[in-house]
Amino acid sequence: LSVPPYPHYEIILCVCTVGMSSLCSFVAHSQARLVVGSKLLNSEMAAMRALLLLVCDVVIELDEELRVADDSPKTAAFLTLNPKTNIKGKPLQEYMLTDADRKLFEERMLGSNSAAPGALHLKLNGSNGNSFS
């Protein structure tokens, strides 16, 4: 029975191998949780959008700068009476009738209570010159 000249190197190598495999396992599990969470969030958003479309004429999704996030022909037709108009990236405030409504909208959406649910009644300017709420 011969004893290796440096047994502590084998112990260090074993500890490093176990540590690296534990780290890789942790990273893989974390990434899997993120993917599953993202898919769950996407399905919840799709379900919420489908529910809103059941009770609303149009659902307008906005980005963090309050610009129209999707290029829906139904939304374009609602705002401009032309379903072929590209409204993606345009501020929703462009379609509001008064400056007071624009200001109220921005305050409610970007203010500290932006996460609080509630109704917001605004007048939008239709492309035919009529306003609607």
DSSP file with accessible surface (Angstrom, degrees, kcal/mol):
  #  RESIDUE AA STRUCTURE BP1 BP2  ACC     N-H-->O    O-->H-N    N-H-->O    O-->H-N    TCO  KAPPA ALPHA  PHI   PSI    X-CA   Y-CA   Z-CA
    1    1 A L              0   0  222      0, 0.0     2,-0.4     0, 0.0     0, 0.0   0.000 360.0 360.0 360.0 115.6    0.0    0.0    0.0
    2    2 A S        -     0   0  112      0, 0.0     0, 0.0     0, 0.0     0, 0.0  -0.847 360.0-140.9-107.6 141.4    1.6    3.2   -1.2
    3    3 A V        -     0   0  113     -2,-0.4     0, 0.0     1,-0.0     0, 0.0  -0.837  27.2-114.3 -97.7 128.7    0.6    6.6    0.0
    4    4 A P        -     0   0   53      0, 0.0    -1,-0.0     0, 0.0     0, 0.0  -0.313  23.1-122.1 -61.0 149.5    0.6    9.3   -2.7
    5    5 A P  S    S+     0   0  111      0, 0.0    -2,-0.0     0, 0.0     0, 0.0   0.810 105.3  31.2 -66.2 -27.0    3.2   12.0   -2.0
    6    6 A Y    >>  +     0   0  143      1,-0.1     3,-1.1     2,-0.0     4,-0.7  -0.607  64.3 162.1-131.3  75.7    0.6   14.8   -1.9
    7    7 A P  H 3> S+     0   0   59      0, 0.0     4,-1.5     0, 0.0     3,-0.4   0.806  71.3  67.7 -67.9 -25.5   -2.8   13.4   -0.7
    8    8 A H  H 3> S+     0   0   96      1,-0.2     4,-2.5     2,-0.2     5,-0.2   0.806  92.3  61.4 -67.7 -25.1   -4.2   16.9    0.1
    9    9 A Y  H <> S+     0   0  142     -3,-1.1     4,-2.6     2,-0.2    -1,-0.2   0.900 103.2  49.9 -65.7 -38.2   -4.2   17.7   -3.7
   10   10 A E  H  X S+     0   0  120     -4,-0.7     4,-2.3    -3,-0.4    -2,-0.2   0.898 111.2  48.7 -67.0 -37.8   -6.7   14.9   -4.2
   11   11 A I  H  X S+     0   0  112     -4,-1.5     4,-2.6     2,-0.2    -2,-0.2   0.936 112.6  47.8 -66.9 -44.4   -8.9   16.2   -1.4
   12   12 A I  H  X S+     0   0   93     -4,-2.5     4,-2.7     1,-0.2     5,-0.2   0.925 112.1  50.0 -62.6 -43.2   -8.8   19.7   -2.8
   13   13 A L  H  X S+     0   0  115     -4,-2.6     4,-2.3     1,-0.2    -1,-0.2   0.917 110.9  49.7 -62.4 -41.1   -9.6   18.4   -6.3
   14   14 A C  H  X S+     0   0   77     -4,-2.3     4,-2.4     2,-0.2    -2,-0.2   0.929 111.8  47.7 -64.1 -44.7  -12.5   16.4   -4.9
   15   15 A V  H  X S+     0   0   95     -4,-2.6     4,-2.7     1,-0.2    -2,-0.2   0.923 112.5  49.4 -63.7 -42.8  -13.9   19.4   -3.0
   16   16 A C  H  X S+     0   0   71     -4,-2.7     4,-2.8    -5,-0.2     5,-0.2   0.910 110.6  50.7 -63.7 -40.3  -13.5   21.7   -6.1
   17   17 A T  H  X S+     0   0   83     -4,-2.3     4,-2.3    -5,-0.2     5,-0.2   0.935 112.4  45.7 -63.9 -44.5  -15.3   19.1   -8.3
   18   18 A V  H  X S+     0   0   82     -4,-2.4     4,-2.2     2,-0.2    -2,-0.2   0.925 113.8  50.1 -65.2 -41.6  -18.2   18.8   -5.9
   19   19 A G  H  X S+     0   0   40     -4,-2.7     4,-2.3    -5,-0.2    -2,-0.2   0.927 111.6  47.2 -63.1 -44.3  -18.4   22.6   -5.6
   20   20 A M  H  X S+     0   0  113     -4,-2.8     4,-2.6     2,-0.2    -1,-0.2   0.902 112.0  49.8 -66.5 -40.0  -18.4   23.1   -9.3
   21   21 A S  H  X S+     0   0   69     -4,-2.3     4,-2.2    -5,-0.2    -1,-0.2   0.898 111.1  50.1 -67.8 -35.5  -21.1   20.5   -9.9
   22   22 A S  H  X S+     0   0   71     -4,-2.2     4,-2.5    -5,-0.2    -2,-0.2   0.920 111.2  49.0 -66.0 -41.9  -23.3   22.0   -7.2
   23   23 A L  H  X S+     0   0   97     -4,-2.3     4,-2.6     2,-0.2     5,-0.2   0.929 111.3  49.0 -63.1 -45.1  -22.9   25.5   -8.8
   24   24 A C  H  X S+     0   0   79     -4,-2.6     4,-2.5     1,-0.2    -1,-0.2   0.910 111.6  49.8 -62.0 -40.7  -23.8   24.1  -12.2
   25   25 A S  H  X S+     0   0   57     -4,-2.2     4,-2.5     2,-0.2    -2,-0.2   0.925 110.8  49.6 -63.9 -43.5  -26.8   22.4  -10.8
   26   26 A F  H  X S+     0   0  123     -4,-2.5     4,-2.5     2,-0.2    -2,-0.2   0.929 111.9  47.9 -61.5 -45.7  -27.9   25.6   -9.0
   27   27 A V  H  X S+     0   0   77     -4,-2.6     4,-2.6     2,-0.2     5,-0.2   0.925 111.8  50.1 -63.1 -42.9  -27.5   27.6  -12.2
   28   28 A A  H  X S+     0   0   55     -4,-2.5     4,-2.3    -5,-0.2    -2,-0.2   0.924 112.4  46.7 -63.1 -42.7  -29.4   25.0  -14.3
   29   29 A H  H  X S+     0   0  109     -4,-2.5     4,-2.3     2,-0.2    -1,-0.2   0.904 112.3  50.6 -66.1 -40.4  -32.3   25.0  -11.8
   30   30 A S  H  X S+     0   0   31     -4,-2.5     4,-2.1    -5,-0.2    -2,-0.2   0.925 111.4  47.8 -63.0 -43.3  -32.4   28.8  -11.6
   31   31 A Q  H  X S+     0   0  127     -4,-2.6     4,-2.3     1,-0.2    -2,-0.2   0.909 110.5  51.7 -65.9 -39.5  -32.5   29.0  -15.4
   32   32 A A  H  X S+     0   0   54     -4,-2.3     4,-2.6     1,-0.2     5,-0.2   0.908 108.7  51.4 -63.8 -40.0  -35.3   26.4  -15.6
   33   33 A R  H  X S+     0   0  153     -4,-2.3     4,-2.8     1,-0.2    -1,-0.2   0.902 109.7  50.3 -63.7 -39.5  -37.3   28.4  -13.0
   34   34 A L  H  X S+     0   0  129     -4,-2.1     4,-2.5     2,-0.2    -2,-0.2   0.919 111.2  47.9 -64.3 -42.2  -36.9   31.6  -15.0
   35   35 A V  H  X S+     0   0   69     -4,-2.3     4,-2.4     2,-0.2    -2,-0.2   0.946 114.6  45.3 -65.2 -45.1  -38.1   29.8  -18.2
   36   36 A V  H  X S+     0   0   98     -4,-2.6     4,-2.5     1,-0.2    -2,-0.2   0.928 113.8  49.8 -65.1 -42.5  -41.1   28.3  -16.5
   37   37 A G  H  X S+     0   0   37     -4,-2.8     4,-2.6    -5,-0.2    -1,-0.2   0.903 110.6  50.1 -63.2 -40.0  -42.0   31.6  -14.8
   38   38 A S  H  X S+     0   0   62     -4,-2.5     4,-2.5     2,-0.2    -1,-0.2   0.926 111.5  47.6 -64.9 -43.7  -41.7   33.4  -18.1
   39   39 A K  H  X S+     0   0  145     -4,-2.4     4,-2.3     2,-0.2    -2,-0.2   0.902 112.4  50.1 -64.6 -39.0  -44.0   30.9  -19.9
   40   40 A L  H  X S+     0   0   94     -4,-2.5     4,-2.4     2,-0.2    -2,-0.2   0.928 111.0  48.6 -65.5 -43.0  -46.5   31.1  -17.0
   41   41 A L  H  X S+     0   0   96     -4,-2.6     4,-2.6     1,-0.2    -2,-0.2   0.919 111.2  50.6 -63.0 -43.1  -46.5   35.0  -17.1
   42   42 A N  H  X S+     0   0   98     -4,-2.5     4,-2.2     1,-0.2    -1,-0.2   0.905 111.5  47.5 -62.5 -40.5  -47.0   34.9  -20.9
   43   43 A S  H  X S+     0   0   66     -4,-2.3     4,-2.3     2,-0.2    -1,-0.2   0.885 111.6  50.7 -70.2 -34.7  -49.9   32.5  -20.6
   44   44 A E  H  X S+     0   0  107     -4,-2.4     4,-2.5     2,-0.2    -2,-0.2   0.915 111.0  48.7 -66.5 -40.8  -51.4   34.6  -17.8
   45   45 A M  H  X S+     0   0   78     -4,-2.6     4,-2.7     2,-0.2    -2,-0.2   0.902 111.3  50.0 -65.5 -39.4  -51.1   37.8  -20.0
   46   46 A A  H  X S+     0   0   61     -4,-2.2     4,-2.5     2,-0.2    -2,-0.2   0.915 111.9  48.1 -65.0 -40.4  -52.7   36.0  -22.9
   47   47 A A  H  X S+     0   0   62     -4,-2.3     4,-2.4     2,-0.2    -2,-0.2   0.914 112.3  48.7 -66.2 -41.2  -55.6   34.8  -20.7
   48   48 A M  H  X S+     0   0  110     -4,-2.5     4,-2.6     2,-0.2    -2,-0.2   0.928 112.1  48.9 -65.1 -41.6  -56.0   38.3  -19.3
   49   49 A R  H  X S+     0   0   66     -4,-2.7     4,-2.5     2,-0.2    -2,-0.2   0.918 110.9  50.2 -64.1 -42.9  -56.0   39.8  -22.8
   50   50 A A  H  X S+     0   0   56     -4,-2.5     4,-1.0     2,-0.2    -1,-0.2   0.909 111.3  49.2 -62.5 -40.0  -58.5   37.2  -24.1
   51   51 A L  H >X S+     0   0  113     -4,-2.4     4,-0.9     1,-0.2     3,-0.5   0.922 111.0  49.2 -65.6 -43.1  -60.8   38.0  -21.1
   52   52 A L  H >X S+     0   0   69     -4,-2.6     4,-2.1     1,-0.2     3,-0.7   0.900 106.8  55.9 -63.1 -38.4  -60.5   41.8  -21.7
   53   53 A L  H 3< S+     0   0   70     -4,-2.5    -1,-0.2     1,-0.2    -2,-0.2   0.755 100.3  60.9 -67.8 -21.7  -61.4   41.2  -25.4
   54   54 A L  H << S+     0   0  142     -4,-1.0    -1,-0.2    -3,-0.5    -2,-0.2   0.840 119.1  25.4 -69.2 -33.1  -64.6   39.5  -24.4
   55   55 A V  H << S+     0   0  117     -4,-0.9     2,-0.3    -3,-0.7    -2,-0.2   0.544 116.9  63.5-111.2  -7.8  -65.9   42.6  -22.6
   56   56 A C     <  -     0   0   51     -4,-2.1     3,-0.1    -5,-0.1    -1,-0.0  -0.883  67.8-138.4-120.8 149.8  -64.1   45.4  -24.4
   57   57 A D  S    S+     0   0  127     -2,-0.3     2,-0.3     1,-0.3    -1,-0.1   0.904  92.2   7.8 -66.6 -43.1  -64.2   46.6  -28.0
   58   58 A V        -     0   0   25     -6,-0.1     2,-0.5    -3,-0.1    -1,-0.3  -0.999  60.4-154.4-142.9 141.9  -60.4   47.2  -28.1
   59   59 A V        -     0   0   21     -2,-0.3     2,-0.6    -3,-0.1    16,-0.1  -0.984  15.1-163.1-116.7 121.2  -57.5   46.4  -25.8
   60   60 A I        -     0   0   46     -2,-0.5     2,-0.5    15,-0.1    -2,-0.0  -0.930   3.8-155.8-109.7 118.3  -54.5   48.7  -26.2
   61   61 A E        -     0   0   80     -2,-0.6     8,-3.4     9,-0.0     9,-0.6  -0.795  12.9-162.8 -93.8 131.8  -51.2   47.5  -24.8
   62   62 A L  B     -A   68   0A  41     -2,-0.5     6,-0.2     6,-0.2     2,-0.1  -0.839  11.1-133.2-113.5 152.2  -48.7   50.2  -24.0
   63   63 A D    >   -     0   0   51      4,-2.4     3,-1.9    -2,-0.3     6,-0.1  -0.230  46.8 -82.0 -87.8-172.3  -45.0   50.1  -23.3
   64   64 A E  T 3  S+     0   0  158      1,-0.3    -1,-0.1     2,-0.1    -2,-0.0   0.670 131.1  54.5 -69.1 -15.4  -43.3   51.8  -20.4
   65   65 A E  T 3  S-     0   0  121      2,-0.1    -1,-0.3     3,-0.0     3,-0.1   0.189 119.8-108.2-100.3  14.8  -43.2   55.1  -22.3
   66   66 A L  S <  S+     0   0    9     -3,-1.9    26,-1.9     1,-0.2    27,-0.4   0.800  74.6 139.2  62.5  33.8  -47.0   55.0  -22.9
   67   67 A R  B     -B   91   0B  93     24,-0.2    -4,-2.4    25,-0.1    -1,-0.2  -0.783  67.4 -90.0-102.8 151.6  -46.6   54.2  -26.6
   68   68 A V  B     -A   62   0A   1     22,-2.6    21,-3.0    19,-0.4    -6,-0.2  -0.423  39.4-166.1 -62.8 124.0  -48.8   51.7  -28.4
   69   69 A A        +     0   0   31     -8,-3.4     2,-0.3    -2,-0.2    -7,-0.2   0.696  62.6  49.2 -91.5 -20.4  -46.9   48.3  -28.0
   70   70 A D        -     0   0   29     -9,-0.6     2,-0.7    17,-0.1    17,-0.1  -0.839  69.6-135.1-122.5 158.2  -48.8   46.2  -30.6
   71   71 A D        +     0   0   84     -2,-0.3     3,-0.1    17,-0.1    15,-0.0  -0.607  40.2 165.7-108.6  68.7  -49.7   46.8  -34.2
   72   72 A S     >  -     0   0   27     -2,-0.7     4,-2.6     1,-0.1     5,-0.2  -0.743  35.7-148.5 -89.3 127.0  -53.3   45.5  -34.1
   73   73 A P  H  > S+     0   0   82      0, 0.0     4,-2.7     0, 0.0     5,-0.2   0.863 101.2  56.2 -59.6 -33.9  -55.5   46.3  -37.1
   74   74 A K  H  > S+     0   0  118      2,-0.2     4,-2.0     1,-0.2     5,-0.1   0.922 109.6  44.5 -65.4 -42.2  -58.5   46.4  -34.7
   75   75 A T  H  > S+     0   0    2      2,-0.2     4,-2.4     1,-0.2     5,-0.2   0.921 113.6  50.6 -66.9 -43.4  -56.8   49.0  -32.5
   76   76 A A  H  X S+     0   0    0     -4,-2.6     4,-2.9     1,-0.2     6,-0.8   0.919 111.3  48.4 -61.1 -42.6  -55.7   51.0  -35.6
   77   77 A A  H  X S+     0   0   30     -4,-2.7     4,-1.7     4,-0.2    -1,-0.2   0.891 110.9  51.6 -65.2 -37.0  -59.2   51.0  -37.0
   78   78 A F  H  < S+     0   0   73     -4,-2.0    -2,-0.2    -5,-0.2    -1,-0.2   0.908 120.0  33.3 -65.6 -41.0  -60.6   52.0  -33.6
   79   79 A L  H  < S+     0   0    3     -4,-2.4    48,-0.2    -5,-0.1    -2,-0.2   0.784 138.5  15.2 -88.1 -29.3  -58.3   55.0  -33.3
   80   80 A T  H  < S-     0   0   25     -4,-2.9    -3,-0.2    -5,-0.2    -2,-0.2   0.458  89.6-122.3-125.7  -5.7  -57.9   56.1  -37.0
   81   81 A L  S  < S+     0   0  110     -4,-1.7    -4,-0.2    -5,-0.5    -3,-0.1   0.602  89.0  96.1  64.7  14.6  -60.7   54.3  -38.9
   82   82 A N    >   -     0   0   74     -6,-0.8     3,-1.7     1,-0.1    -1,-0.1  -0.906  58.2-164.8-133.4 106.2  -58.0   52.8  -41.1
   83   83 A P  T 3  S+     0   0   68      0, 0.0    -7,-0.2     0, 0.0    -6,-0.2   0.685  88.7  61.2 -66.2 -13.9  -57.0   49.2  -40.1
   84   84 A K  T 3  S+     0   0  191     -8,-0.1     2,-0.2     2,-0.1    -7,-0.0   0.532  77.1 110.7 -89.6  -5.6  -53.9   49.5  -42.3
   85   85 A T    <   -     0   0   38     -3,-1.7     2,-0.8   -12,-0.1    -9,-0.1  -0.509  69.6-131.8 -70.3 132.3  -52.4   52.5  -40.3
   86   86 A N        +     0   0   95     -2,-0.2   -15,-0.1     1,-0.2    -1,-0.1  -0.777  36.9 162.9 -87.2 111.0  -49.3   51.6  -38.4
   87   87 A I    >   +     0   0    0     -2,-0.8     3,-2.1   -17,-0.1   -19,-0.4   0.428  28.7 126.1-107.4  -1.8  -49.8   52.9  -34.9
   88   88 A K  T 3  S+     0   0  125      1,-0.3   -19,-0.2   -19,-0.1   -17,-0.1  -0.346  79.0  16.7 -61.1 130.1  -47.1   50.9  -33.1
   89   89 A G  T 3  S+     0   0   33    -21,-3.0    -1,-0.3     1,-0.3   -20,-0.1   0.332  94.5 124.8  90.3  -7.1  -44.8   53.1  -31.2
   90   90 A K    <   -     0   0   76     -3,-2.1   -22,-2.6   -22,-0.1    -1,-0.3  -0.650  69.0-108.6 -85.6 140.7  -47.1   56.2  -31.3
   91   91 A P  B >   -B   67   0B  27      0, 0.0     3,-1.4     0, 0.0     4,-0.3  -0.445  17.0-137.1 -65.6 135.4  -48.0   57.8  -28.0
   92   92 A L  G >  S+     0   0   17    -26,-1.9     3,-2.0     1,-0.3     4,-0.2   0.821 100.5  73.1 -62.5 -26.9  -51.6   57.1  -27.0
   93   93 A Q  G >  S+     0   0   21    -27,-0.4     3,-1.6     1,-0.3    -1,-0.3   0.759  80.3  72.9 -60.8 -23.7  -51.7   60.8  -25.9
   94   94 A E  G <  S+     0   0  111     -3,-1.4    -1,-0.3     1,-0.3    -2,-0.2   0.780  97.8  48.9 -59.7 -26.5  -51.8   61.7  -29.6
   95   95 A Y  G <  S+     0   0   23     -3,-2.0    30,-3.7    -4,-0.3     2,-0.3   0.377  88.0 106.3 -97.0   2.7  -55.3   60.4  -29.8
   96   96 A M  B <   -C  124   0C   2     -3,-1.6    28,-0.3    28,-0.3     6,-0.0  -0.649  63.7-142.7 -87.8 143.0  -56.6   62.3  -26.7
   97   97 A L  S    S+     0   0   66     26,-2.7     2,-0.3    -2,-0.3    -1,-0.1   0.900  74.9  35.5 -74.1 -43.4  -58.8   65.3  -27.3
   98   98 A T     >  -     0   0   57     25,-0.4     4,-1.9     1,-0.1     5,-0.1  -0.794  69.1-128.2-118.9 157.0  -57.7   67.7  -24.6
   99   99 A D  H  > S+     0   0  124     -2,-0.3     4,-2.6     1,-0.2     5,-0.2   0.842 111.9  59.1 -65.0 -34.3  -54.5   68.6  -22.9
  100  100 A A  H  > S+     0   0   71      1,-0.2     4,-2.6     2,-0.2    -1,-0.2   0.911 106.0  47.6 -62.7 -41.3  -56.2   68.0  -19.5
  101  101 A D  H  > S+     0   0   27      2,-0.2     4,-2.7     1,-0.2    -1,-0.2   0.905 111.2  51.2 -66.2 -40.1  -56.9   64.4  -20.5
  102  102 A R  H  X S+     0   0   68     -4,-1.9     4,-2.4     2,-0.2    -2,-0.2   0.935 112.8  45.5 -61.4 -44.8  -53.3   64.0  -21.7
  103  103 A K  H  X S+     0   0  131     -4,-2.6     4,-2.6     2,-0.2    -2,-0.2   0.929 113.3  48.9 -65.7 -45.7  -52.0   65.3  -18.4
  104  104 A L  H  X S+     0   0   64     -4,-2.6     4,-2.5     1,-0.2     5,-0.2   0.924 111.5  50.8 -60.1 -43.8  -54.4   63.2  -16.3
  105  105 A F  H  X S+     0   0   11     -4,-2.7     4,-2.5     1,-0.2     5,-0.3   0.939 112.0  45.7 -59.6 -49.0  -53.5   60.1  -18.3
  106  106 A E  H  X S+     0   0   82     -4,-2.4     4,-2.5     1,-0.2     5,-0.3   0.902 112.8  50.8 -64.0 -40.5  -49.7   60.6  -17.8
  107  107 A E  H  X S+     0   0  109     -4,-2.6     4,-1.4     1,-0.2     6,-0.3   0.920 114.7  43.0 -62.7 -44.4  -50.1   61.4  -14.1
  108  108 A R  H  < S+     0   0   94     -4,-2.5    -2,-0.2    -5,-0.2    -1,-0.2   0.885 120.2  40.9 -70.6 -37.9  -52.2   58.3  -13.5
  109  109 A M  H  < S+     0   0   77     -4,-2.5    -2,-0.2    -5,-0.2    -1,-0.2   0.831 127.7  29.0 -82.4 -32.2  -50.1   55.9  -15.6
  110  110 A L  H  < S+     0   0  106     -4,-2.5    -3,-0.2    -5,-0.3    -2,-0.2   0.520 101.0  98.6-106.1  -7.5  -46.6   57.2  -14.6
  111  111 A G  S >< S-     0   0   28     -4,-1.4     3,-1.5    -5,-0.3     4,-0.1  -0.022  92.3 -91.8 -75.4-179.2  -47.3   58.4  -11.1
  112  112 A S  T 3  S+     0   0  122      1,-0.3     3,-0.4     2,-0.1    -1,-0.1   0.748 125.9  52.6 -67.9 -22.6  -46.7   56.7   -7.8
  113  113 A N  T >  S+     0   0  118     -6,-0.3     3,-1.5     1,-0.2    -1,-0.3   0.114  71.7 117.9 -97.8  23.1  -50.2   55.2   -7.8
  114  114 A S  T <  S+     0   0   65     -3,-1.5    -1,-0.2     1,-0.3    -2,-0.1   0.760  73.4  53.7 -64.4 -22.8  -49.8   53.7  -11.3
  115  115 A A  T 3  S+     0   0   96     -3,-0.4    -1,-0.3    -4,-0.1    -2,-0.1   0.626  85.6 102.2 -85.7 -12.4  -50.2   50.2  -10.0
  116  116 A A  S <  S-     0   0   55     -3,-1.5     2,-0.0     1,-0.1    -3,-0.0  -0.536  75.1-124.9 -73.8 131.3  -53.5   51.0   -8.2
  117  117 A P        +     0   0  127      0, 0.0     2,-0.3     0, 0.0    -1,-0.1  -0.348  51.0 120.1 -72.0 156.6  -56.5   49.7  -10.2
  118  118 A G        -     0   0   59     -2,-0.0     2,-0.3     2,-0.0     0, 0.0  -0.889  58.1 -79.6 164.2 168.6  -59.2   52.1  -11.2
  119  119 A A        -     0   0   69     -2,-0.3     2,-0.4     2,-0.0     0, 0.0  -0.664  29.8-166.9 -92.4 148.4  -61.2   53.7  -14.0
  120  120 A L        -     0   0   50     -2,-0.3     2,-0.6     2,-0.1    -2,-0.0  -0.944   7.2-157.8-137.2 109.5  -59.9   56.5  -16.1
  121  121 A H        +     0   0  159     -2,-0.4     2,-0.3    12,-0.1    12,-0.0  -0.820  23.0 163.4 -96.0 117.8  -62.3   58.3  -18.3
  122  122 A L        -     0   0   24     -2,-0.6     2,-0.5   -18,-0.0    -2,-0.1  -0.924  35.6-124.7-130.0 154.9  -60.8   60.1  -21.2
  123  123 A K        -     0   0  104     -2,-0.3   -26,-2.7    10,-0.2   -25,-0.4  -0.894  26.0-159.4-101.7 127.3  -62.0   61.6  -24.5
  124  124 A L  E     -CD  96 132C  23      8,-3.7     8,-2.4    -2,-0.5     2,-0.7  -0.790  18.0-121.9-104.3 151.1  -60.3   60.3  -27.6
  125  125 A N  E     - D   0 131C  69    -30,-3.7     6,-0.2    -2,-0.3     2,-0.1  -0.798  25.4-146.2 -94.7 115.8  -60.3   62.1  -30.9
  126  126 A G    >   -     0   0    8      4,-3.1     3,-1.7    -2,-0.7   -46,-0.1  -0.430  21.9-116.9 -78.0 156.7  -61.7   60.0  -33.7
  127  127 A S  T 3  S+     0   0   68      1,-0.3    -1,-0.1   -48,-0.2   -47,-0.1   0.743 113.6  60.9 -68.7 -18.5  -60.3   60.4  -37.2
  128  128 A N  T 3  S-     0   0   97      2,-0.2    -1,-0.3     1,-0.0     3,-0.1   0.345 123.7-101.4 -89.5   8.6  -63.7   61.6  -38.5
  129  129 A G  S <  S+     0   0   58     -3,-1.7     2,-0.2     1,-0.3    -2,-0.1   0.285  86.7 119.3  93.2 -10.7  -63.5   64.6  -36.1
  130  130 A N        -     0   0  103     -5,-0.1    -4,-3.1     1,-0.0    -1,-0.3  -0.594  56.6-135.1 -87.1 150.6  -65.8   63.2  -33.5
  131  131 A S  E     -D  125   0C  59     -2,-0.2     2,-0.3    -6,-0.2    -6,-0.2  -0.729  21.5-174.3-100.9 153.1  -64.7   62.5  -30.0
  132  132 A F  E      D  124   0C  55     -8,-2.4    -8,-3.7    -2,-0.3   -35,-0.2  -0.982 360.0 360.0-143.3 156.5  -65.5   59.4  -28.0
  133  133 A S              0   0  117     -2,-0.3   -10,-0.2   -10,-0.2   -12,-0.1  -0.806 360.0 360.0-110.0 360.0  -65.0   58.2  -24.5
